[in-house]
Amino acid sequence: MQSEHNLIDSSRVNGTEVYGADRQQIGHIDHLMIDKQSGNVAYAVMNFGGFLGMGEEHQPLPWKSLRYDTGLGGYVTDLTKDQLTGAPERSDTWDRDRDYEARLHDYYGLAPYWI
């Protein structure tokens, strides 16, 4: 009997497919952003769009917006492609901009991870 593991190495999360509520692939996880104070994962930065790696966009998804689906072997979100493309515009320093993070969580209708 094989035991289920609840922990996964972050390197194994990178590249994992992300599926929308319709179970269609919408992107893949590029990397994780971890809150230094709590040690919890705050965001999965997802690549989506583009073709053969060109023109891809990166969008931080609040970690709480994802759930792992063993049948798909990837993460599922209730967020749509339209929501992703319409998300608040981010700067290169988005990860140090609490106002942006608050707008992002508000846009997705999720409580901020730091509350």
Disulfide bonds with the S-S distance in Angstrom:
none
